Amino acid sequence: MTTAIGPDQLCALFERVIQTSPYTRWSGVTIERCTQGEVVLLLGRREEMTQHHGYLHGAVIGYLIDSGCAWAAATVAGDVVTASYNVNVLAPATAPRFRCVARVVKAGRKLVFCRAEVFGLDGDEATLVATGDSVIASVGDDLSTFLARIEGG
């Protein structure tokens, strides 16, 4: 576990991560909220993200779950990588926008267990389209050190 860092610093850290990751930058994902143990991501659907039925591709849904859970885990564990994740698609992802809410379920010394929900957003309506679980592994720097390294790099 690491010392708590404020939500503004957390969001700034993840904004920096977005800028250093080509796929993440291409996706157009944005951060709606980040607090210790939780990250909320927003993504607009684009044609090149869809599959043959016009739904958001499962790989993009998996990306939201993977990134949301990894970033939620990073808020309590510092520098992390995904050890495993699964995706449960519950409904066609047809909405124009999507919100991923990812939370830490349990954090240990080396592994962090997370859960995410992906909602399709259409006007005022939010439809649960997928859920997922992740096991995230701590790989080194605690959150303060990771933040300093990212800010300096």
Secondary structure by P-SEA (a helix, b strand, c coil): ccccccaaaaaaaaaaaaaacaaaaaaccccccccccbbbbbbbbccccccccccccaaaaaaaaaaaaaaaaaacccbbbbccbbbbbcccccccbbbbbbbbcccccccccbbbbbbbbccccccccccbbbbbbbccccaaaaaaaaaac
